[in-house]
Amino acid sequence: MKGIRIVATGKALPKKSVSNEELSSIVETSDEWIVTRTGIHSRFQCEEESCLTLAVEAARAAIESAGISKEEIGLILAASTTSDYAFPSTACMVQQQLGISEEVTAFDISAACTGFLFGLGTARALLPQLPKRYALLVGAEQLSRIIDYTDRSTCILFGDGAGAVIVESADHEFYQKSWSRGDVSALSCHGPGLGEQHIRMNGSEVFRFAVSAMEQGITEVLQDRNLTMEDIDLVVCHQANARIIGHVQRKFRGYEDKFFINIDSYANTSAASIPLALDDLNKAGRLKGGSRIICVGFGAGLTWSSALIEL
């Protein structure tokens, strides 16, 4: 099976940015407390925007950056846990809002923070079977919808945003490993009609799991492909907590500078986290042809995945 090539990236953020100081006015916390424990300084929060409008804006930006016709898109995947609708899917609504041809496969992926990575693997599998060249993959979240602002252990962590990529089948190296483990106690949120819909998290349990899962993902992908960190140009982790990424960095001493971190101004944006990071890297000119990157993440499910991508 062919790999995939990232053709272009795009992102969308709400207009409103919320600082740690602003949060401290509604919950008992402080800028120092948040920064020390998470690395987060601020996050974006929807007011007039929604998960769908962010998804559409990020998708439009990626399509424009790619310079392709919308008629060349044969697959739309949207990774989200905070869609505007239980149904129809966000992917279908992106198709409608952007005027993409109805001759397109469009559906959502629900894997929490790992959703975007599962979407990459899904696009890689489906594209060779489709008559059109490109896939549009969006990670979009309005996590402010499901945050309990009286719970300082969770409300400080999350932000709203969306990122998108255009991908195509290509003779580029691509290798992915993924795992799933049913677990409600570590991290969960009730569905419609099942009680209050707020994120509930066992922070210490998630922290330990996250460090272990991301180390495992990176290590096993390298081992399976007979590579070392010397062969990797960038590691793009799910941006959940700077301390988590710091612990993972220390597992790969000497290569700490290969790990990208941008959580300070976005916070944890779940499925949007990695595509937002990819767009920031792309805009900075750091996604260079021929480079190898590892994207690795974890989320509720529990789910975790690691993907080796040749640019």
Helices and strands as residue ranges (DSSP letters): E 3-12, E 16-19, H 20-23, H 31-38, E 42-45, H 51-66, G 70-72, E 73-79, H 90-98, E 105-109, G 112-114, H 115-126, G 127-129, E 134-141, G 143-146, H 152-155, E 161-170, E 174-183, E 187-188, E 200-201, H 203-224, G 229-231, E 234-237, H 242-251, G 256-258, E 259-260, H 263-266, G 270-272, H 273-283, E 292-299, E 301-310
